[in-house]
Amino acid sequence: MENPTRQLATKVVEDSRGRVLIVLCTFNEIQTLPQVLHQLQLVAPKYDILVVDDNSPDGTGEWTQQQTSQVRGLHLLSRPHKLGLGSALRDGIRWCLGRDYQFLVNLDADMSHDPSQVPRLIELCDNAVADVAIGSRYVEGGSTEGLSAVRMLISRALNRYATQRLSLPISDCSGSYRCYRVRSLQQLRIDDLTCNGYGFLEEILTALHRQGAKLVELPITYHVRQGGRSKLSVADAWGALGVIHRLRRTQ
């Protein structure tokens, strides 16, 4: 029997009811980016891909630039140095809003997110079920593989704290595997979202929820990165907490 995920992927790609931009934010992802792009070409060959690279010392940006002449719909946005995930996503959103797209998908470039789930996230937004479809580790059916027990405990606790403090109707607000309806992003004042680090993930969800966007979660399995080194630091975690407290005060 044919894999149901592949059936769904084929349906969504061939339907092509909306133009989709897939955004990959990179810093030293040369070990995994080729595999991510290959998998995306298998499940979503008609969608555009934007790599936002922060001048990776390992040559990620140079490799991507070479591939733009060979891979249809692949684009590179080069930045001068490492400016943070939130800053990269904000620039990717600006790039998207300047063009004719209906959906923006973001996922990590280190294979911690399974690219085969992209069509399912798009479908949730494409059939008007959601304005934001979130790949969630913490709903029924979702899971995390490869993390230590301590990191899993901290991650769950921080997510629970953030969703409660910010009154978000979801379980996973810090994961970056998402599909956004561009119409909802257009209603944001993107320059008012000022967090340059990982706290941007909570910041943008909170802004979208407050303007009435419908958030829906899709269970996924999160895998520990398959190459390179994690960019998440203690400073990023504290920064995210600071964003949560700031957003709470503005409710």
C-alpha positions as CSV (number, residue, x, y, z in Angstrom):
1,M,0.0,0.0,0.0
2,E,1.3,3.5,-0.9
3,N,2.5,5.6,2.0
4,P,-0.4,7.9,3.0
5,T,2.0,10.8,3.6
6,R,3.3,10.5,0.1
7,Q,-0.3,10.4,-1.2
8,L,-1.0,13.6,0.7
9,A,2.2,15.2,-0.6
10,T,1.3,14.4,-4.2
11,K,-2.2,15.8,-3.8
12,V,-1.1,19.1,-2.3
13,V,1.8,19.6,-4.8
14,E,-0.3,18.8,-7.8
15,D,-3.2,20.9,-6.6
16,S,-1.0,24.1,-6.4
17,R,-3.9,26.2,-5.2
18,G,-1.5,28.7,-3.6
19,R,2.1,29.7,-4.0
20,V,4.3,28.5,-1.1
21,L,7.7,29.8,0.2
22,I,9.7,27.5,2.4
23,V,12.2,29.4,4.6
24,L,15.3,27.8,6.0
25,C,17.5,29.8,8.4
26,T,21.1,28.6,8.4
27,F,24.3,29.0,10.2
28,N,26.9,26.3,9.6
29,E,24.4,23.7,8.2
30,I,26.5,22.4,5.3
31,Q,26.3,18.9,6.8
32,T,22.5,18.7,6.7
33,L,21.2,21.4,4.3
34,P,21.8,19.2,1.1
35,Q,19.7,16.4,2.6
36,V,16.9,18.8,3.7
37,L,16.8,20.3,0.2
38,H,16.7,16.9,-1.4
39,Q,13.8,15.8,0.8
40,L,11.9,19.0,0.1
41,Q,12.4,18.5,-3.6
42,L,10.8,15.0,-3.3
43,V,7.7,16.1,-1.3
44,A,7.2,19.7,-2.6
45,P,9.0,20.2,-5.9
46,K,6.8,23.1,-7.1
47,Y,7.4,25.3,-4.0
48,D,10.0,28.0,-3.7
49,I,12.8,27.8,-1.1
50,L,14.6,30.7,0.6
51,V,17.8,30.0,2.5
52,V,18.6,32.9,4.9
53,D,22.3,32.4,5.7
54,D,24.3,34.3,8.3
55,N,27.6,34.2,6.5
56,S,28.3,30.6,7.7
57,P,32.0,29.9,8.1
58,D,31.5,26.4,6.8
59,G,30.4,27.5,3.4
60,T,26.7,26.9,3.6
61,G,26.0,30.2,1.8
62,E,28.5,29.6,-1.0
63,W,27.1,26.1,-1.5
64,T,23.5,27.4,-1.7
65,Q,24.5,30.1,-4.2
66,Q,25.9,27.4,-6.5
67,Q,22.7,25.4,-6.2
68,T,20.5,28.3,-7.2
69,S,21.4,27.8,-10.8
70,Q,20.5,24.1,-10.6
71,V,17.5,23.9,-8.3
72,R,14.3,25.5,-9.6
73,G,12.8,28.0,-7.1
74,L,15.9,28.1,-4.8
75,H,16.9,31.5,-3.5
76,L,19.6,32.8,-1.2
77,L,19.4,35.7,1.2
78,S,22.9,36.4,2.5
79,R,23.4,38.3,5.7
80,P,26.8,39.8,6.9
81,H,27.1,37.8,10.1
82,K,25.2,35.8,12.8
83,L,22.3,38.1,13.8
84,G,20.0,35.5,15.5
85,L,17.1,33.3,14.6
86,G,14.4,35.9,15.1
87,S,16.2,38.4,13.0
88,A,16.7,35.8,10.2
89,L,13.0,34.8,10.3
90,R,11.9,38.5,10.3
91,D,14.1,39.1,7.2
92,G,12.6,35.9,5.6
93,I,9.1,37.2,6.2
94,R,9.9,40.6,4.7
95,W,11.3,38.9,1.6
96,C,8.1,36.8,1.4
97,L,5.8,39.8,1.8
98,G,7.5,41.5,-1.1
99,R,6.4,38.8,-3.4
100,D,3.2,36.9,-4.4
101,Y,3.0,34.0,-2.0
102,Q,0.0,32.7,-0.1
103,F,1.8,30.5,2.5
104,L,5.1,30.6,4.3
105,V,6.6,27.5,5.8
106,N,9.5,27.5,8.2
107,L,11.5,24.5,9.4
108,D,15.0,23.9,10.8
109,A,17.8,23.1,8.3
110,D,19.4,20.4,10.5
111,M,17.0,17.5,9.9
112,S,15.4,17.9,13.3
113,H,12.1,18.5,11.4
114,D,11.0,15.8,8.9
115,P,10.4,17.6,5.6
116,S,7.7,15.1,4.7
117,Q,5.4,16.9,7.0
118,V,5.4,20.1,5.0
119,P,2.4,19.2,2.8
120,R,0.3,18.3,5.9
121,L,1.0,21.7,7.5
122,I,0.2,23.5,4.2
123,E,-3.0,21.6,3.8
124,L,-4.2,22.8,7.3
125,C,-3.9,26.4,6.1
126,D,-4.9,25.8,2.5
127,N,-8.3,24.4,3.4
128,A,-9.0,27.3,5.8
129,V,-8.7,25.2,9.0
130,A,-5.9,27.4,10.3
131,D,-4.0,30.7,9.8
132,V,-1.0,29.1,11.5
133,A,-0.3,25.4,11.5
134,I,2.2,24.4,14.1
135,G,4.3,21.2,14.1
136,S,3.9,20.2,17.7
137,R,5.9,18.0,20.0
138,Y,3.5,18.2,22.9
139,V,0.1,17.3,21.5
140,E,-1.2,13.7,21.4
141,G,0.9,11.8,18.8
142,G,3.8,14.2,19.0
143,S,7.2,13.2,20.4
144,T,10.8,14.1,20.8
145,E,13.7,11.7,20.0
146,G,17.3,11.9,21.1
147,L,17.0,14.6,23.8
148,S,18.2,13.9,27.3
149,A,15.6,13.6,30.0
150,V,16.7,16.9,31.6
151,R,16.4,18.9,28.3
152,M,13.0,17.4,27.6
153,L,11.8,18.3,31.1
154,I,13.1,21.9,30.7
155,S,11.5,22.2,27.2
156,R,8.1,21.0,28.4
157,A,8.2,23.2,31.5
158,L,9.1,26.3,29.5
159,N,6.4,25.7,26.9
160,R,3.8,25.1,29.5
161,Y,4.9,28.3,31.3
162,A,4.8,30.4,28.1
163,T,1.5,29.1,26.8
164,Q,-0.2,29.8,30.2
165,R,1.4,33.2,30.7
166,L,0.5,34.3,27.2
167,S,-2.9,32.6,27.0
168,L,-2.0,30.8,23.8
169,P,-4.4,28.0,22.9
170,I,-1.6,25.6,22.0
171,S,0.9,23.2,23.6
172,D,4.1,24.0,21.7
173,C,5.0,27.7,21.2
174,S,8.8,27.4,20.9
175,G,9.1,25.0,17.9
176,S,9.9,26.6,14.6
177,Y,8.2,24.0,12.3
178,R,5.2,26.1,11.1
179,C,3.1,27.1,8.1
180,Y,1.8,30.7,8.1
181,R,-1.0,32.1,6.0
182,V,0.6,35.1,4.3
183,R,-2.6,37.2,4.6
184,S,-2.2,36.9,8.4
185,L,1.4,38.0,8.3
186,Q,0.5,41.0,6.1
187,Q,-1.8,42.2,9.0
188,L,1.2,42.3,11.4
189,R,3.4,45.3,11.9
190,I,6.5,43.2,11.4
191,D,8.9,45.9,12.6
192,D,7.1,45.9,16.0
193,L,8.4,42.3,16.5
194,T,11.8,43.2,17.9
195,C,13.2,39.9,19.4
196,N,16.3,38.8,17.4
197,G,16.7,35.4,19.2
198,Y,14.6,32.3,19.8
199,G,12.0,34.4,21.7
200,F,10.7,35.6,18.3
201,L,8.9,32.3,18.0
202,E,6.7,33.1,21.0
203,E,6.5,36.8,20.0
204,I,5.1,36.2,16.5
205,L,2.6,33.6,17.7
206,T,1.3,36.0,20.4
207,A,1.0,38.8,17.9
208,L,-0.9,36.6,15.4
209,H,-3.2,35.2,18.2
210,R,-4.0,38.7,19.5
211,Q,-5.1,39.8,16.0
212,G,-7.5,36.8,15.8
213,A,-5.5,34.3,13.8
214,K,-6.5,30.7,14.3
215,L,-3.7,28.4,15.6
216,V,-3.8,24.7,15.0
217,E,-1.3,22.0,16.0
218,L,-0.2,19.0,14.0
219,P,1.7,16.2,15.9
220,I,5.3,15.7,14.8
221,T,8.4,13.9,16.0
222,Y,11.3,16.2,16.7
223,H,14.7,14.6,16.2
224,V,18.0,15.8,17.6
225,R,20.0,17.5,14.9
226,Q,21.9,15.1,12.6
227,G,24.9,17.4,12.0
228,G,26.7,20.5,13.2
229,R,26.3,22.1,16.6
230,S,23.2,23.5,18.4
231,K,23.0,27.3,18.4
232,L,20.7,27.4,21.4
233,S,22.5,28.9,24.4
234,V,21.6,29.7,28.0
235,A,21.5,33.4,26.9
236,D,18.8,32.4,24.3
237,A,16.7,30.7,26.9
238,W,16.9,33.7,29.3
239,G,16.1,36.0,26.3
240,A,13.0,34.0,25.5
241,L,11.9,34.2,29.1
242,G,12.4,38.0,28.9
243,V,10.2,38.1,25.8
244,I,7.5,36.1,27.5
245,H,7.4,38.5,30.5
246,R,7.4,41.6,28.2
247,L,4.5,40.2,26.1
248,R,2.6,39.3,29.3
249,R,2.8,42.9,30.5
250,T,1.3,44.2,27.2
251,Q,-1.8,42.0,27.5
